[in-house]
């Protein structure tokens, strides 16, 4: 077979860059194709958090004894074992080594935070966030002699005799015995969201993705794989984030100075619940929505104190829950307000008797300095006692990441609908449907798994290219 490169990588985000670096370091000639006008993908737009266990960064903070075993058990238990054990085992085992690899490349992880509902902090925060993490990988790809072409859209895979042998991109064929798909998820594709992430699509105009600034992330790799018989798995998996819908602001946390109730007038979670679980809980309520309820003194005092929405002290801010925004939304009718709890409930379609009882019990807890029902932790507990009272509708409508995509084995070979590996095709990153389950493990799982499986895809692709070269050389000698 004639070939232009040993390995072609489609997609220049964290997964694609990691794959290209490792393939090149293994001796392969590598071409990386990126549809956008610059490299970095969703990784560059992320918070730069990397989920890992048993790392030097943890030990530097005095976090001792964390292990890959503990990480594996946590992720699997959180998802009720509805994930491929071998893939999650590999991610857990390689999370620490992959982080150390990034550190050797020049990334710095000065602190580690509890980014999910685990008991051990595993969210490694990159200095300079995702932009700097992507730059580290871009620079490493340059050092490794990876060839890159941006603004180059791959339209389809080339298949001969059942094997992928290249891609058709920007009107031309490029051939290689190994192709790695790392084109990202489906967040910016409404049609694919409706088919593969219906729990997010149900919110209609409310729904949007945090990667909206990267319009080329539309699930191309998934569609190209499907077109040649690849299996698509993980339907309706992903990370839904809560929002009040006032604008396209990333709202990782609900305000702890409210109570969040469903249509039955009942609380269903601690308002401080991690974003790794809060969106799923919202989607499980009647009407897939809820209401954040608070009173006037709380609005004046708490909404102007940013620490309530930044529990990890990262400097993240959002105007959604600030007093000026709330009063503006009251004026235009988006936020309901009334002088009685029962009146507020009626405006929102909430059971008024139940809401009155919920507020009564909550206020007793506030007077005692806590939350005996849901045990939420907050710097201060604000009773709901002084009118006017407010109710803000909230939905889990922000797509923080998608989890539906291509099926792979532990070598990152893409599998067909019969579970067989498609020769020559590998995949990594948000293109996959085997990493994200019905609950998100924590901030950094997307970036971490993208780099980990990207590295594996690069090594596997280079190994196949090497074997192909040996076969070709043997054939030429025989001839």
Protein Blocks (a to p, Z undefined) as FASTA:
>chain_A
ZZfbfbdcedjbfklmmmmmmmmmnopacddddfblbehijmlmmnoiacdehiaklmmn
opghiafklmmmmmmmmnnopacfklmmmmmmmmmmmmmmmmmnopacfbccdfblbfbd
fbdcdehijmlmmmmmmmmmmmnopacdehiacfbdcdeehiacbdceehiacddfbdcd
debpaklmmklmmmmmmmlmmnmmmpccfklmmmklgolmmmmmmmnopacehihiacdd
ddehlaccddfbccfkbccddfkopafbdfkbcfklmmmmmmmpghiiacddddfklmmm
mmmmmklmmmnonopacfklgmklmmmmmmnopaccdfbfklmmmmnopafklmmmmmmm
mmmmmmnopafknopacfbdcddfbccddddddddfbcfbdcbdcdddfkopacdfkopa
cehiacedjlbcklbccbdfbghjlmmmmmmmmmmmmmmmmmmmmmmmmmmmmmmmmZZ
